[in-house]
Amino acid sequence: MIFRTAVEHARRHRGLIPQFFFIVLGMGSAGVYLVRLAKGPHVTWDKTNNPEPWNKLDPTYQYKFVAVGMDYKDLKKNGPDF
């Protein structure tokens, strides 16, 4: 129903086509980013088998999406193994 109405408006008003395109592009990229965040090492979905998954990560693991000026290859672990 809503999709059909949007297509009818786009046929009548050609200037709406880029707006619909960028709205869909923005919503799609936001959804992909949320899925990426949900699969990160700091999120626990299964608390019975692996309650603290971040303890099993290497100290050189890059947590941030973009790390400006940070070289993760030279990091050393400062704490004890649990």
PDB file of N, CA, C and O in Angstrom:
ATOM      1  N   MET A   1       0.823  -1.188   0.000  1.00  0.00           N
ATOM      2  CA  MET A   1       0.000   0.000   0.000  1.00  0.00           C
ATOM      3  C   MET A   1       0.875   1.264   0.000  1.00  0.00           C
ATOM      4  O   MET A   1       0.719   2.133  -0.858  1.00  0.00           O
ATOM      5  N   ILE A   2       1.790   1.355   0.963  1.00  0.00           N
ATOM      6  CA  ILE A   2       2.635   2.537   1.048  1.00  0.00           C
ATOM      7  C   ILE A   2       3.614   2.576  -0.115  1.00  0.00           C
ATOM      8  O   ILE A   2       3.884   3.637  -0.678  1.00  0.00           O
ATOM      9  N   PHE A   3       4.149   1.396  -0.473  1.00  0.00           N
ATOM     10  CA  PHE A   3       5.099   1.346  -1.579  1.00  0.00           C
ATOM     11  C   PHE A   3       4.421   1.746  -2.890  1.00  0.00           C
ATOM     12  O   PHE A   3       5.009   2.462  -3.700  1.00  0.00           O
ATOM     13  N   ARG A   4       3.205   1.294  -3.095  1.00  0.00           N
ATOM     14  CA  ARG A   4       2.470   1.646  -4.312  1.00  0.00           C
ATOM     15  C   ARG A   4       2.214   3.150  -4.388  1.00  0.00           C
ATOM     16  O   ARG A   4       2.323   3.748  -5.459  1.00  0.00           O
ATOM     17  N   THR A   5       1.873   3.759  -3.252  1.00  0.00           N
ATOM     18  CA  THR A   5       1.654   5.204  -3.212  1.00  0.00           C
ATOM     19  C   THR A   5       2.942   5.964  -3.505  1.00  0.00           C
ATOM     20  O   THR A   5       2.917   6.975  -4.207  1.00  0.00           O
ATOM     21  N   ALA A   6       4.065   5.490  -2.975  1.00  0.00           N
ATOM     22  CA  ALA A   6       5.348   6.141  -3.230  1.00  0.00           C
ATOM     23  C   ALA A   6       5.720   6.047  -4.704  1.00  0.00           C
ATOM     24  O   ALA A   6       6.245   7.008  -5.267  1.00  0.00           O
ATOM     25  N   VAL A   7       5.457   4.910  -5.338  1.00  0.00           N
ATOM     26  CA  VAL A   7       5.753   4.748  -6.770  1.00  0.00           C
ATOM     27  C   VAL A   7       4.874   5.670  -7.603  1.00  0.00           C
ATOM     28  O   VAL A   7       5.349   6.262  -8.572  1.00  0.00           O
ATOM     29  N   GLU A   8       3.610   5.801  -7.244  1.00  0.00           N
ATOM     30  CA  GLU A   8       2.710   6.705  -7.980  1.00  0.00           C
ATOM     31  C   GLU A   8       3.166   8.156  -7.858  1.00  0.00           C
ATOM     32  O   GLU A   8       3.127   8.899  -8.839  1.00  0.00           O
ATOM     33  N   HIS A   9       3.596   8.564  -6.675  1.00  0.00           N
ATOM     34  CA  HIS A   9       4.095   9.934  -6.497  1.00  0.00           C
ATOM     35  C   HIS A   9       5.383  10.142  -7.284  1.00  0.00           C
ATOM     36  O   HIS A   9       5.594  11.214  -7.850  1.00  0.00           O
ATOM     37  N   ALA A  10       6.247   9.127  -7.326  1.00  0.00           N
ATOM     38  CA  ALA A  10       7.506   9.252  -8.063  1.00  0.00           C
ATOM     39  C   ALA A  10       7.251   9.349  -9.564  1.00  0.00           C
ATOM     40  O   ALA A  10       7.997  10.021 -10.276  1.00  0.00           O
ATOM     41  N   ARG A  11       6.214   8.690 -10.045  1.00  0.00           N
ATOM     42  CA  ARG A  11       5.895   8.789 -11.471  1.00  0.00           C
ATOM     43  C   ARG A  11       5.367  10.181 -11.824  1.00  0.00           C
ATOM     44  O   ARG A  11       5.658  10.711 -12.897  1.00  0.00           O
ATOM     45  N   ARG A  12       4.590  10.763 -10.912  1.00  0.00           N
ATOM     46  CA  ARG A  12       4.041  12.083 -11.181  1.00  0.00           C
ATOM     47  C   ARG A  12       5.058  13.192 -10.969  1.00  0.00           C
ATOM     48  O   ARG A  12       5.092  14.163 -11.725  1.00  0.00           O
ATOM     49  N   HIS A  13       5.890  13.048  -9.936  1.00  0.00           N
ATOM     50  CA  HIS A  13       6.875  14.071  -9.594  1.00  0.00           C
ATOM     51  C   HIS A  13       8.270  13.444  -9.666  1.00  0.00           C
ATOM     52  O   HIS A  13       8.696  12.769  -8.729  1.00  0.00           O
ATOM     53  N   ARG A  14       8.972  13.663 -10.764  1.00  0.00           N
ATOM     54  CA  ARG A  14      10.277  13.033 -11.002  1.00  0.00           C
ATOM     55  C   ARG A  14      11.345  13.489 -10.009  1.00  0.00           C
ATOM     56  O   ARG A  14      12.336  12.785  -9.815  1.00  0.00           O
ATOM     57  N   GLY A  15      11.171  14.620  -9.394  1.00  0.00           N
ATOM     58  CA  GLY A  15      12.149  15.124  -8.433  1.00  0.00           C
ATOM     59  C   GLY A  15      12.190  14.330  -7.132  1.00  0.00           C
ATOM     60  O   GLY A  15      13.128  14.480  -6.349  1.00  0.00           O
ATOM     61  N   LEU A  16      11.190  13.490  -6.892  1.00  0.00           N
ATOM     62  CA  LEU A  16      11.170  12.675  -5.672  1.00  0.00           C
ATOM     63  C   LEU A  16      12.037  11.430  -5.779  1.00  0.00           C
ATOM     64  O   LEU A  16      12.368  10.828  -4.758  1.00  0.00           O
ATOM     65  N   ILE A  17      12.410  11.033  -6.982  1.00  0.00           N
ATOM     66  CA  ILE A  17      13.183   9.797  -7.164  1.00  0.00           C
ATOM     67  C   ILE A  17      14.533   9.866  -6.444  1.00  0.00           C
ATOM     68  O   ILE A  17      14.866   8.916  -5.735  1.00  0.00           O
ATOM     69  N   PRO A  18      15.334  10.939  -6.582  1.00  0.00           N
ATOM     70  CA  PRO A  18      16.589  10.974  -5.817  1.00  0.00           C
ATOM     71  C   PRO A  18      16.368  10.989  -4.308  1.00  0.00           C
ATOM     72  O   PRO A  18      17.165  10.426  -3.557  1.00  0.00           O
ATOM     73  N   GLN A  19      15.302  11.624  -3.868  1.00  0.00           N
ATOM     74  CA  GLN A  19      15.020  11.660  -2.437  1.00  0.00           C
ATOM     75  C   GLN A  19      14.704  10.256  -1.929  1.00  0.00           C
ATOM     76  O   GLN A  19      15.203   9.863  -0.875  1.00  0.00           O
ATOM     77  N   PHE A  20      13.894   9.498  -2.648  1.00  0.00           N
ATOM     78  CA  PHE A  20      13.602   8.125  -2.264  1.00  0.00           C
ATOM     79  C   PHE A  20      14.873   7.279  -2.272  1.00  0.00           C
ATOM     80  O   PHE A  20      15.067   6.441  -1.391  1.00  0.00           O
ATOM     81  N   PHE A  21      15.731   7.492  -3.256  1.00  0.00           N
ATOM     82  CA  PHE A  21      16.979   6.741  -3.358  1.00  0.00           C
ATOM     83  C   PHE A  21      17.867   6.982  -2.138  1.00  0.00           C
ATOM     84  O   PHE A  21      18.385   6.031  -1.553  1.00  0.00           O
ATOM     85  N   PHE A  22      18.046   8.238  -1.754  1.00  0.00           N
ATOM     86  CA  PHE A  22      18.930   8.542  -0.634  1.00  0.00           C
ATOM     87  C   PHE A  22      18.335   8.124   0.708  1.00  0.00           C
ATOM     88  O   PHE A  22      19.073   7.789   1.635  1.00  0.00           O
ATOM     89  N   ILE A  23      17.020   8.140   0.818  1.00  0.00           N
ATOM     90  CA  ILE A  23      16.384   7.652   2.042  1.00  0.00           C
ATOM     91  C   ILE A  23      16.623   6.153   2.192  1.00  0.00           C
ATOM     92  O   ILE A  23      16.971   5.684   3.276  1.00  0.00           O
ATOM     93  N   VAL A  24      16.439   5.403   1.112  1.00  0.00           N
ATOM     94  CA  VAL A  24      16.663   3.953   1.155  1.00  0.00           C
ATOM     95  C   VAL A  24      18.139   3.650   1.397  1.00  0.00           C
ATOM     96  O   VAL A  24      18.465   2.729   2.147  1.00  0.00           O
ATOM     97  N   LEU A  25      19.028   4.409   0.774  1.00  0.00           N
ATOM     98  CA  LEU A  25      20.461   4.214   0.981  1.00  0.00           C
ATOM     99  C   LEU A  25      20.852   4.476   2.442  1.00  0.00           C
ATOM    100  O   LEU A  25      21.621   3.709   3.021  1.00  0.00           O
ATOM    101  N   GLY A  26      20.340   5.529   3.026  1.00  0.00           N
ATOM    102  CA  GLY A  26      20.643   5.848   4.419  1.00  0.00           C
ATOM    103  C   GLY A  26      20.098   4.815   5.386  1.00  0.00           C
ATOM    104  O   GLY A  26      20.785   4.422   6.328  1.00  0.00           O
ATOM    105  N   MET A  27      18.871   4.372   5.161  1.00  0.00           N
ATOM    106  CA  MET A  27      18.290   3.358   6.036  1.00  0.00           C
ATOM    107  C   MET A  27      19.024   2.029   5.901  1.00  0.00           C
ATOM    108  O   MET A  27      19.223   1.328   6.893  1.00  0.00           O
ATOM    109  N   GLY A  28      19.424   1.681   4.695  1.00  0.00           N
ATOM    110  CA  GLY A  28      20.157   0.437   4.485  1.00  0.00           C
ATOM    111  C   GLY A  28      21.522   0.458   5.145  1.00  0.00           C
ATOM    112  O   GLY A  28      21.923  -0.517   5.781  1.00  0.00           O
ATOM    113  N   SER A  29      22.238   1.566   4.999  1.00  0.00           N
ATOM    114  CA  SER A  29      23.565   1.647   5.610  1.00  0.00           C
ATOM    115  C   SER A  29      23.468   1.690   7.137  1.00  0.00           C
ATOM    116  O   SER A  29      24.337   1.145   7.817  1.00  0.00           O
ATOM    117  N   ALA A  30      22.439   2.319   7.683  1.00  0.00           N
ATOM    118  CA  ALA A  30      22.243   2.318   9.136  1.00  0.00           C
ATOM    119  C   ALA A  30      21.947   0.910   9.636  1.00  0.00           C
ATOM    120  O   ALA A  30      22.429   0.517  10.698  1.00  0.00           O
ATOM    121  N   GLY A  31      21.165   0.152   8.889  1.00  0.00           N
ATOM    122  CA  GLY A  31      20.875  -1.231   9.268  1.00  0.00           C
ATOM    123  C   GLY A  31      22.112  -2.110   9.236  1.00  0.00           C
ATOM    124  O   GLY A  31      22.321  -2.930  10.130  1.00  0.00           O
ATOM    125  N   VAL A  32      22.937  -1.938   8.201  1.00  0.00           N
ATOM    126  CA  VAL A  32      24.173  -2.721   8.099  1.00  0.00           C
ATOM    127  C   VAL A  32      25.109  -2.379   9.255  1.00  0.00           C
ATOM    128  O   VAL A  32      25.748  -3.272   9.811  1.00  0.00           O
ATOM    129  N   TYR A  33      25.200  -1.112   9.622  1.00  0.00           N
ATOM    130  CA  TYR A  33      26.063  -0.708  10.727  1.00  0.00           C
ATOM    131  C   TYR A  33      25.555  -1.263  12.058  1.00  0.00           C
ATOM    132  O   TYR A  33      26.360  -1.655  12.902  1.00  0.00           O
ATOM    133  N   LEU A  34      24.241  -1.303  12.263  1.00  0.00           N
ATOM    134  CA  LEU A  34      23.703  -1.875  13.491  1.00  0.00           C
ATOM    135  C   LEU A  34      23.982  -3.367  13.586  1.00  0.00           C
ATOM    136  O   LEU A  34      24.264  -3.877  14.671  1.00  0.00           O
ATOM    137  N   VAL A  35      23.906  -4.071  12.462  1.00  0.00           N
ATOM    138  CA  VAL A  35      24.247  -5.498  12.458  1.00  0.00           C
ATOM    139  C   VAL A  35      25.722  -5.678  12.785  1.00  0.00           C
ATOM    140  O   VAL A  35      26.082  -6.600  13.517  1.00  0.00           O
ATOM    141  N   ARG A  36      26.575  -4.816  12.257  1.00  0.00           N
ATOM    142  CA  ARG A  36      28.009  -4.888  12.548  1.00  0.00           C
ATOM    143  C   ARG A  36      28.277  -4.644  14.027  1.00  0.00           C
ATOM    144  O   ARG A  36      29.121  -5.319  14.617  1.00  0.00           O
ATOM    145  N   LEU A  37      27.576  -3.691  14.637  1.00  0.00           N
ATOM    146  CA  LEU A  37      27.743  -3.432  16.060  1.00  0.00           C
ATOM    147  C   LEU A  37      27.247  -4.601  16.912  1.00  0.00           C
ATOM    148  O   LEU A  37      27.834  -4.904  17.950  1.00  0.00           O
ATOM    149  N   ALA A  38      26.185  -5.248  16.485  1.00  0.00           N
ATOM    150  CA  ALA A  38      25.620  -6.355  17.256  1.00  0.00           C
ATOM    151  C   ALA A  38      26.516  -7.579  17.240  1.00  0.00           C
ATOM    152  O   ALA A  38      26.398  -8.433  18.118  1.00  0.00           O
ATOM    153  N   LYS A  39      27.405  -7.688  16.271  1.00  0.00           N
ATOM    154  CA  LYS A  39      28.304  -8.839  16.187  1.00  0.00           C
ATOM    155  C   LYS A  39      29.690  -8.532  16.729  1.00  0.00           C
ATOM    156  O   LYS A  39      30.613  -9.318  16.516  1.00  0.00           O
ATOM    157  N   GLY A  40      29.862  -7.422  17.417  1.00  0.00           N
ATOM    158  CA  GLY A  40      31.167  -7.022  17.928  1.00  0.00           C
ATOM    159  C   GLY A  40      31.619  -7.873  19.104  1.00  0.00           C
ATOM    160  O   GLY A  40      30.831  -8.646  19.649  1.00  0.00           O
ATOM    161  N   PRO A  41      32.877  -7.737  19.499  1.00  0.00           N
ATOM    162  CA  PRO A  41      33.412  -8.561  20.582  1.00  0.00           C
ATOM    163  C   PRO A  41      32.922  -8.147  21.967  1.00  0.00           C
ATOM    164  O   PRO A  41      33.069  -8.919  22.915  1.00  0.00           O
ATOM    165  N   HIS A  42      32.358  -6.980  22.112  1.00  0.00           N
ATOM    166  CA  HIS A  42      31.902  -6.488  23.399  1.00  0.00           C
ATOM    167  C   HIS A  42      30.438  -6.807  23.672  1.00  0.00           C
ATOM    168  O   HIS A  42      29.906  -6.399  24.705  1.00  0.00           O
ATOM    169  N   VAL A  43      29.773  -7.528  22.767  1.00  0.00           N
ATOM    170  CA  VAL A  43      28.366  -7.873  22.918  1.00  0.00           C
ATOM    171  C   VAL A  43      28.270  -9.356  23.256  1.00  0.00           C
ATOM    172  O   VAL A  43      28.867 -10.190  22.575  1.00  0.00           O
ATOM    173  N   THR A  44      27.523  -9.683  24.300  1.00  0.00           N
ATOM    174  CA  THR A  44      27.356 -11.066  24.722  1.00  0.00           C
ATOM    175  C   THR A  44      25.936 -11.512  24.414  1.00  0.00           C
ATOM    176  O   THR A  44      24.982 -10.995  24.995  1.00  0.00           O
ATOM    177  N   TRP A  45      25.791 -12.466  23.507  1.00  0.00           N
ATOM    178  CA  TRP A  45      24.484 -13.015  23.178  1.00  0.00           C
ATOM    179  C   TRP A  45      24.261 -14.345  23.905  1.00  0.00           C
ATOM    180  O   TRP A  45      23.123 -14.678  24.239  1.00  0.00           O
ATOM    181  N   ASP A  46      25.321 -15.101  24.152  1.00  0.00           N
ATOM    182  CA  ASP A  46      25.222 -16.407  24.793  1.00  0.00           C
ATOM    183  C   ASP A  46      25.999 -16.348  26.106  1.00  0.00           C
ATOM    184  O   ASP A  46      27.216 -16.533  26.114  1.00  0.00           O
ATOM    185  N   LYS A  47      25.315 -16.094  27.202  1.00  0.00           N
ATOM    186  CA  LYS A  47      25.991 -15.913  28.485  1.00  0.00           C
ATOM    187  C   LYS A  47      26.348 -17.230  29.166  1.00  0.00           C
ATOM    188  O   LYS A  47      27.140 -17.226  30.108  1.00  0.00           O
ATOM    189  N   THR A  48      25.797 -18.342  28.728  1.00  0.00           N
ATOM    190  CA  THR A  48      26.093 -19.605  29.391  1.00  0.00           C
ATOM    191  C   THR A  48      27.408 -20.204  28.898  1.00  0.00           C
ATOM    192  O   THR A  48      28.186 -20.703  29.711  1.00  0.00           O
ATOM    193  N   ASN A  49      27.678 -20.171  27.597  1.00  0.00           N
ATOM    194  CA  ASN A  49      28.894 -20.785  27.058  1.00  0.00           C
ATOM    195  C   ASN A  49      30.094 -19.852  27.093  1.00  0.00           C
ATOM    196  O   ASN A  49      31.216 -20.307  27.314  1.00  0.00           O
ATOM    197  N   ASN A  50      29.886 -18.566  26.884  1.00  0.00           N
ATOM    198  CA  ASN A  50      30.994 -17.615  26.828  1.00  0.00           C
ATOM    199  C   ASN A  50      30.554 -16.297  27.477  1.00  0.00           C
ATOM    200  O   ASN A  50      30.166 -15.368  26.769  1.00  0.00           O
ATOM    201  N   PRO A  51      30.607 -16.200  28.810  1.00  0.00           N
ATOM    202  CA  PRO A  51      30.072 -14.995  29.464  1.00  0.00           C
ATOM    203  C   PRO A  51      30.936 -13.746  29.264  1.00  0.00           C
ATOM    204  O   PRO A  51      30.417 -12.632  29.326  1.00  0.00           O
ATOM    205  N   GLU A  52      32.225 -13.907  29.030  1.00  0.00           N
ATOM    206  CA  GLU A  52      33.107 -12.754  28.838  1.00  0.00           C
ATOM    207  C   GLU A  52      33.969 -12.970  27.599  1.00  0.00           C
ATOM    208  O   GLU A  52      35.134 -13.345  27.728  1.00  0.00           O
ATOM    209  N   PRO A  53      33.428 -12.744  26.398  1.00  0.00           N
ATOM    210  CA  PRO A  53      34.192 -13.025  25.178  1.00  0.00           C
ATOM    211  C   PRO A  53      35.342 -12.060  24.947  1.00  0.00           C
ATOM    212  O   PRO A  53      36.263 -12.378  24.194  1.00  0.00           O
ATOM    213  N   TRP A  54      35.316 -10.899  25.569  1.00  0.00           N
ATOM    214  CA  TRP A  54      36.371  -9.918  25.351  1.00  0.00           C
ATOM    215  C   TRP A  54      37.684 -10.339  26.014  1.00  0.00           C
ATOM    216  O   TRP A  54      38.737  -9.799  25.676  1.00  0.00           O
ATOM    217  N   ASN A  55      37.642 -11.292  26.953  1.00  0.00           N
ATOM    218  CA  ASN A  55      38.879 -11.762  27.584  1.00  0.00           C
ATOM    219  C   ASN A  55      39.680 -12.679  26.666  1.00  0.00           C
ATOM    220  O   ASN A  55      40.872 -12.884  26.897  1.00  0.00           O
ATOM    221  N   LYS A  56      39.058 -13.229  25.638  1.00  0.00           N
ATOM    222  CA  LYS A  56      39.744 -14.145  24.729  1.00  0.00           C
ATOM    223  C   LYS A  56      40.344 -13.435  23.522  1.00  0.00           C
ATOM    224  O   LYS A  56      40.912 -14.091  22.649  1.00  0.00           O
ATOM    225  N   LEU A  57      40.234 -12.119  23.453  1.00  0.00           N
ATOM    226  CA  LEU A  57      40.753 -11.380  22.308  1.00  0.00           C
ATOM    227  C   LEU A  57      42.231 -11.074  22.478  1.00  0.00           C
ATOM    228  O   LEU A  57      42.724 -10.904  23.593  1.00  0.00           O
ATOM    229  N   ASP A  58      42.913 -11.009  21.375  1.00  0.00           N
ATOM    230  CA  ASP A  58      44.322 -10.649  21.341  1.00  0.00           C
ATOM    231  C   ASP A  58      44.484  -9.169  21.708  1.00  0.00           C
ATOM    232  O   ASP A  58      43.619  -8.364  21.365  1.00  0.00           O
ATOM    233  N   PRO A  59      45.566  -8.790  22.395  1.00  0.00           N
ATOM    234  CA  PRO A  59      45.732  -7.367  22.735  1.00  0.00           C
ATOM    235  C   PRO A  59      45.928  -6.477  21.514  1.00  0.00           C
ATOM    236  O   PRO A  59      45.790  -5.258  21.617  1.00  0.00           O
ATOM    237  N   THR A  60      46.246  -7.054  20.368  1.00  0.00           N
ATOM    238  CA  THR A  60      46.413  -6.245  19.160  1.00  0.00           C
ATOM    239  C   THR A  60      45.123  -6.139  18.357  1.00  0.00           C
ATOM    240  O   THR A  60      45.137  -5.615  17.243  1.00  0.00           O
ATOM    241  N   TYR A  61      44.000  -6.629  18.901  1.00  0.00           N
ATOM    242  CA  TYR A  61      42.720  -6.562  18.187  1.00  0.00           C
ATOM    243  C   TYR A  61      42.244  -5.109  18.127  1.00  0.00           C
ATOM    244  O   TYR A  61      42.245  -4.408  19.139  1.00  0.00           O
ATOM    245  N   GLN A  62      41.845  -4.670  16.956  1.00  0.00           N
ATOM    246  CA  GLN A  62      41.389  -3.291  16.775  1.00  0.00           C
ATOM    247  C   GLN A  62      39.902  -3.209  17.087  1.00  0.00           C
ATOM    248  O   GLN A  62      39.078  -3.724  16.331  1.00  0.00           O
ATOM    249  N   TYR A  63      39.557  -2.565  18.197  1.00  0.00           N
ATOM    250  CA  TYR A  63      38.168  -2.444  18.616  1.00  0.00           C
ATOM    251  C   TYR A  63      37.423  -1.386  17.816  1.00  0.00           C
ATOM    252  O   TYR A  63      36.256  -1.570  17.473  1.00  0.00           O
ATOM    253  N   LYS A  64      38.084  -0.298  17.524  1.00  0.00           N
ATOM    254  CA  LYS A  64      37.420   0.821  16.872  1.00  0.00           C
ATOM    255  C   LYS A  64      37.306   0.594  15.371  1.00  0.00           C
ATOM    256  O   LYS A  64      38.129  -0.097  14.769  1.00  0.00           O
ATOM    257  N   PHE A  65      36.278   1.183  14.777  1.00  0.00           N
ATOM    258  CA  PHE A  65      36.090   1.108  13.328  1.00  0.00           C
ATOM    259  C   PHE A  65      37.186   1.900  12.620  1.00  0.00           C
ATOM    260  O   PHE A  65      37.759   1.431  11.636  1.00  0.00           O
ATOM    261  N   VAL A  66      37.473   3.088  13.118  1.00  0.00           N
ATOM    262  CA  VAL A  66      38.547   3.922  12.588  1.00  0.00           C
ATOM    263  C   VAL A  66      39.380   4.392  13.775  1.00  0.00           C
ATOM    264  O   VAL A  66      38.853   5.028  14.689  1.00  0.00           O
ATOM    265  N   ALA A  67      40.662   4.088  13.768  1.00  0.00           N
ATOM    266  CA  ALA A  67      41.560   4.509  14.834  1.00  0.00           C
ATOM    267  C   ALA A  67      42.617   5.426  14.224  1.00  0.00           C
ATOM    268  O   ALA A  67      43.553   4.959  13.575  1.00  0.00           O
ATOM    269  N   VAL A  68      42.465   6.720  14.436  1.00  0.00           N
ATOM    270  CA  VAL A  68      43.388   7.689  13.862  1.00  0.00           C
ATOM    271  C   VAL A  68      44.600   7.804  14.777  1.00  0.00           C
ATOM    272  O   VAL A  68      44.468   8.126  15.958  1.00  0.00           O
ATOM    273  N   GLY A  69      45.767   7.542  14.233  1.00  0.00           N
ATOM    274  CA  GLY A  69      47.010   7.707  14.980  1.00  0.00           C
ATOM    275  C   GLY A  69      47.298   6.589  15.971  1.00  0.00           C
ATOM    276  O   GLY A  69      48.177   6.752  16.817  1.00  0.00           O
ATOM    277  N   MET A  70      46.601   5.468  15.905  1.00  0.00           N
ATOM    278  CA  MET A  70      46.820   4.369  16.843  1.00  0.00           C
ATOM    279  C   MET A  70      47.312   3.160  16.082  1.00  0.00           C
ATOM    280  O   MET A  70      46.675   2.722  15.124  1.00  0.00           O
ATOM    281  N   ASP A  71      48.450   2.614  16.503  1.00  0.00           N
ATOM    282  CA  ASP A  71      48.995   1.423  15.867  1.00  0.00           C
ATOM    283  C   ASP A  71      48.797   0.245  16.820  1.00  0.00           C
ATOM    284  O   ASP A  71      49.466   0.157  17.850  1.00  0.00           O
ATOM    285  N   TYR A  72      47.888  -0.652  16.480  1.00  0.00           N
ATOM    286  CA  TYR A  72      47.552  -1.767  17.352  1.00  0.00           C
ATOM    287  C   TYR A  72      48.568  -2.901  17.285  1.00  0.00           C
ATOM    288  O   TYR A  72      48.499  -3.826  18.095  1.00  0.00           O
ATOM    289  N   LYS A  73      49.498  -2.859  16.355  1.00  0.00           N
ATOM    290  CA  LYS A  73      50.473  -3.933  16.214  1.00  0.00           C
ATOM    291  C   LYS A  73      51.504  -3.921  17.336  1.00  0.00           C
ATOM    292  O   LYS A  73      52.044  -4.972  17.682  1.00  0.00           O
ATOM    293  N   ASP A  74      51.786  -2.762  17.907  1.00  0.00           N
ATOM    294  CA  ASP A  74      52.824  -2.646  18.925  1.00  0.00           C
ATOM    295  C   ASP A  74      52.299  -2.746  20.353  1.00  0.00           C
ATOM    296  O   ASP A  74      53.083  -2.604  21.291  1.00  0.00           O
ATOM    297  N   LEU A  75      51.013  -2.982  20.554  1.00  0.00           N
ATOM    298  CA  LEU A  75      50.458  -3.049  21.897  1.00  0.00           C
ATOM    299  C   LEU A  75      50.834  -4.368  22.580  1.00  0.00           C
ATOM    300  O   LEU A  75      50.963  -5.406  21.932  1.00  0.00           O
ATOM    301  N   LYS A  76      51.004  -4.299  23.883  1.00  0.00           N
ATOM    302  CA  LYS A  76      51.291  -5.484  24.675  1.00  0.00           C
ATOM    303  C   LYS A  76      50.228  -5.601  25.765  1.00  0.00           C
ATOM    304  O   LYS A  76      49.668  -4.600  26.213  1.00  0.00           O
ATOM    305  N   LYS A  77      49.970  -6.794  26.168  1.00  0.00           N
ATOM    306  CA  LYS A  77      48.966  -7.041  27.191  1.00  0.00           C
ATOM    307  C   LYS A  77      49.506  -6.610  28.549  1.00  0.00           C
ATOM    308  O   LYS A  77      50.617  -6.990  28.918  1.00  0.00           O
ATOM    309  N   ASN A  78      48.735  -5.820  29.299  1.00  0.00           N
ATOM    310  CA  ASN A  78      49.175  -5.305  30.595  1.00  0.00           C
ATOM    311  C   ASN A  78      48.627  -6.083  31.776  1.00  0.00           C
ATOM    312  O   ASN A  78      49.123  -5.925  32.892  1.00  0.00           O
ATOM    313  N   GLY A  79      47.634  -6.905  31.569  1.00  0.00           N
ATOM    314  CA  GLY A  79      46.992  -7.580  32.683  1.00  0.00           C
ATOM    315  C   GLY A  79      47.242  -9.078  32.676  1.00  0.00           C
ATOM    316  O   GLY A  79      47.827  -9.609  31.733  1.00  0.00           O
ATOM    317  N   PRO A  80      46.796  -9.768  33.739  1.00  0.00           N
ATOM    318  CA  PRO A  80      46.978 -11.222  33.824  1.00  0.00           C
ATOM    319  C   PRO A  80      45.957 -11.964  32.965  1.00  0.00           C
ATOM    320  O   PRO A  80      44.933 -11.400  32.580  1.00  0.00           O
ATOM    321  N   ASP A  81      46.240 -13.218  32.672  1.00  0.00           N
ATOM    322  CA  ASP A  81      45.294 -14.079  31.958  1.00  0.00           C
ATOM    323  C   ASP A  81      44.296 -14.652  32.962  1.00  0.00           C
ATOM    324  O   ASP A  81      44.689 -15.072  34.050  1.00  0.00           O
ATOM    325  N   PHE A  82      43.028 -14.672  32.613  1.00  0.00           N
ATOM    326  CA  PHE A  82      42.000 -15.223  33.481  1.00  0.00           C
ATOM    327  C   PHE A  82      41.513 -16.530  32.920  1.00  0.00           C
ATOM    328  O   PHE A  82      40.636 -17.165  33.506  1.00  0.00           O
TER     329      PHE A  82
END
